[in-house]
Amino acid sequence: MRDTNLPNPDGSRSLPRPPKGFPDLATCLVKKAGFADYFDCLSFWASYCPHMLTFGSSRFCRHSSALEIFARSEDKKDKPA
């Protein structure tokens, strides 16, 4: 089973590389932050993303399509592995 939250989702020994563009729908996942219209970034590659905003220990997704990424993240969560 492929887990895109791991640094090497395929289990191979090769070093993983960050996506070439963000949002990368294969790896981008967000959840509601609990206030305003902010979303917590759950991507392993968040530190590489130009749309990520760090505040304290939180990482927020500020991409214009974050709401669509959230909907896709919810769909993934509801499906059995």
N, C-alpha and C positions, 0 to 999 in steps of 0.2 A: 504494500500500500504506500502511495506517495504522500509524504507529509511536507508541505511547503513551508512550515514554520521552522524546520530544521535547516542548519547551514548546508547540509548535503542531503537533499530529500531522496535521491535515488540510491543512497547507500554505497556509492562508488568511492574509490580512494582519491579521485581527482578533487582538487580544490574547487569549491563553488565560486561562481562569479556573480556579482550583483546584476540585476536586470539592466538592459541598455536604456530603458525609458520608464518613467513613473507616471501614472500608476501602472504597474504590471499586474494585470488581472489574475495571473497565475499565483502571485505571492502576496498581493495587497489584501489585508484584512483589517477591519476597524470595528470598534464597538462604541456605543454612546458613552460620552464622558460623564454624563449626569448633570451637566449644566450648559445653558445656552445652546448653541448649535455646534459644539465641539465634539469631535470623535477621537478616541484613543487609537493610536496606530499600533497594530499588533504584528506588523511585518518584521521578519528577521532582518530585513535590509533597511530599516527605518533611518539609520544613521547616514545612508547614502542618498536618501530622498530629498529633493529640494523643496518639497511641499510639507515637510515635517517641521513642527515647531516644538522646541523643548522648553518646558517651564517646570523648574524643580526636577522632580524625578518622572514627570509625565512627558509623553510624546504625543502630540496632537497632529492629526492629519488635517491640513488646510487646503487640500486639493478641491477644485470646484466641483468635482464629481464624487466627493466623499459620501454623499447620501446614496448614490448608486452603488458604491463599493460596500457601504453598510448593508444595503438590501441583498447584495450577492453574498456577503459574509453570513447574514442570517440564514440564507438558503443553504449554504454549506453546513452550517451548524445543525440544521434540522435533518439533514440526510445522514443515515447510518453509515459508518465507515466500512 
